[in-house]
Amino acid sequence: MSGNRDVLAPIIQAMPNLTWVHSTTAGVEHLLCAEIMENPSITLTNARGVFSRYGSDNDNVWWQCSALHAASV
């Protein structure tokens, strides 16, 4: 997810079964909204370390997790 809390809040409201939001940036402060902060079932992750020395390994893990999550939904 790339954007801000004003964009994210209505999306979360429209998706009551949402459990995971991933930020395509390292920081997540721009995404923190009441809908995330007050819902313990939503996990918020970020892209910290993607461009690090081991970034390619992190990308592989992220894509595998995404595939597993998609398969479980």
Summary of the structure (lengths in Angstrom):
residues: 73
radius of gyration: 13.0
end to end distance: 18.5
largest distance: 37.8
contacts: 160
relative contact order: 0.17
helix: 48%
strand: 8%
